Amino acid sequence: MLTVTFRLPSRIAFYLQASIVVALLAGSSAPTPLYATYQHEWGFSPITTTVVFGVYAVAVLVALLTVGSLSDYIGRRPVLITSLIIQAAVMVVFTTAGGVDALLIARIVQGLSTGAALGAVGAAMLDIDKVKGTLANSLAPMTGTATGALGSALLAQYLPDPTHLVYIVLAVIFLAQALGVARSRETATAQPGAWSSLRPEVSVPARVRTPLILAAPAVIAAWSLAGFFGALGPTLVRYVSGSTSFVLGGLSLFVVAGFGAASVSLRNRSPRTLVLLGSAALIVGIGVVLLGVETTDLPLFFAGSAITGVGFGASFQGGIRSVVPLAETHQRAGVLSTLFVVSYLAMGLPAVAAGVLVVHGGGLLSTARIFAIAVMALASVALLGQLRRTPVPGPATSGPPAPPPAVDVAQPAHRLGRPTRDPDLVDA
């Protein structure tokens, strides 16, 4: 008897993969508008809030460096299905959390499963369509962050059980996506080497080092700013507006991430132009944000947040595109790994430092000033570095605008720098 197994068409499978990235990042930002509620109910300090935020970033980093390439050896579907089921279980932990310990455990497991899934889902989209996959890998994470922050705030503001409902909705979404992945075709062929792929390894070819150093300040500035808004954004909004609205609290991160996603419209600009534009936008935007905080002017605060969002998206996109094309195909994942290591460290560690400064370093206003000065200084270094840089002929740094290279920006741990030939012999 002939048995026919239904599989999703490739086009539908692609959009399913993109929706997974959005859901994963939405889940990561969903607790942000609720931190004030947790703090009020459980009585912890701003340091604890930023630690809860920071451990997630560290957990994602650990997963990217260890299991990020696992799907290349055992297939995309097993990694994705497992990660999505774990994500659904984590949402249950969030709904039943009765203290900080449970919140920390949930954030750590959430970060590990997110890091594992990002590598597999990013690769799966590129397996189906390299051009669309590259664009989706750039757009979906910021879209998810924005959606999660605002969606969580809206549910908390206008529906009952603010610390439960959003997680229940996400758990249902993750389970539905796991079912969809189970009905999708496998896009990778299993091969030996799964255990050895778990060994963290990062390499930077010689030709890439200088561009990476030039791009690093802008990447660090952008992601540290994202970490700051994710950890303390709602607190700043509450200070500026005097309102305890969940929606206003979630709107701060939504504006930054949303305008970061909108910067994908600049993808036809050269990488150098993107870094220049992004660095300038970060300098101006954070200055406007600080002015809004100092004058307790909410529209000014959100205007600055929008400008910094453009700076965030343009800086990161330009940083990737100014570095990755200089590496050979087998070196790109190692280079991307280094960029994402820098990114997640920049997002997690400064967020924790901000919490310490709020409590022990002079309070919220003093911390905002210090953070603003640090971000502006880093962005200024990136701006000056790009202005002094002599463009190298080629589509990656000069000439007519080119679309982003077809590489997986969401899979930094894929074959982490295990070259098959001399890593210093890089094709321009």
Stockholm file with secondary structure:
# STOCKHOLM 1.0

chainA/1-428         MLTVTFRLPSRIAFYLQASIVVALLAGSSAPTPLYATYQHEWGFSPITTTVVFGVYAVAVLVALLTVGSLSDYIGRRPVLITSLIIQAAVMVVFTTAGGVDALLIARIVQGLSTGAALGAVGAAMLDIDKVKGTLANSLAPMTGTATGALGSALLAQYLPDPTHLVYIVLAVIFLAQALGVARSRETATAQPGAWSSLRPEVSVPARVRTPLILAAPAVIAAWSLAGFFGALGPTLVRYVSGSTSFVLGGLSLFVVAGFGAASVSLRNRSPRTLVLLGSAALIVGIGVVLLGVETTDLPLFFAGSAITGVGFGASFQGGIRSVVPLAETHQRAGVLSTLFVVSYLAMGLPAVAAGVLVVHGGGLLSTARIFAIAVMALASVALLGQLRRTPVPGPATSGPPAPPPAVDVAQPAHRLGRPTRDPDLVDA
#=GR chainA/1-428 SS CCCCCCCCCHHHHHHHHHHHHHHHHHHHHTTGGGHHHHHHHHCCCHHHHHHHHHHHHHHHHHHHHHTTTTHHHHCHHHHHHHHHHHHHHHHHHHHHCCSHHHHHHHHHHHHHHHHHHHHHHHHHHHHHCHHHHHHHHHHHHHHHHHHHHHHHHHHHHHSSCTTTHHHHHHHHHHHHHHHHHHTSCCCSCCCSCTTGGGSCCCCCCHHHHHHHHHHHHHHHHHHHHHHHHHHHHHHHHHHHHCCCCHHHHHHHHHHHHHHHHHGGGGTTSCHHHHHHHHHHHHHHHHHHHHHHHHTTCHHHHHHHHHHHHHHHHHHHHHHHHHHGGGSCGGGHHHHHHHHHHHHHHHHHHHHHHHHHHHHHSSCHHHHHHHHHHHHHHHHHHHHHHHHHCCCCSSTTTSSSCCCCCSCCTTCTTTTTTCCSSCTTCCCC
#=GC SS_cons         CCCCCCCCCHHHHHHHHHHHHHHHHHHHHTTGGGHHHHHHHHCCCHHHHHHHHHHHHHHHHHHHHHTTTTHHHHCHHHHHHHHHHHHHHHHHHHHHCCSHHHHHHHHHHHHHHHHHHHHHHHHHHHHHCHHHHHHHHHHHHHHHHHHHHHHHHHHHHHSSCTTTHHHHHHHHHHHHHHHHHHTSCCCSCCCSCTTGGGSCCCCCCHHHHHHHHHHHHHHHHHHHHHHHHHHHHHHHHHHHHCCCCHHHHHHHHHHHHHHHHHGGGGTTSCHHHHHHHHHHHHHHHHHHHHHHHHTTCHHHHHHHHHHHHHHHHHHHHHHHHHHGGGSCGGGHHHHHHHHHHHHHHHHHHHHHHHHHHHHHSSCHHHHHHHHHHHHHHHHHHHHHHHHHCCCCSSTTTSSSCCCCCSCCTTCTTTTTTCCSSCTTCCCC
//
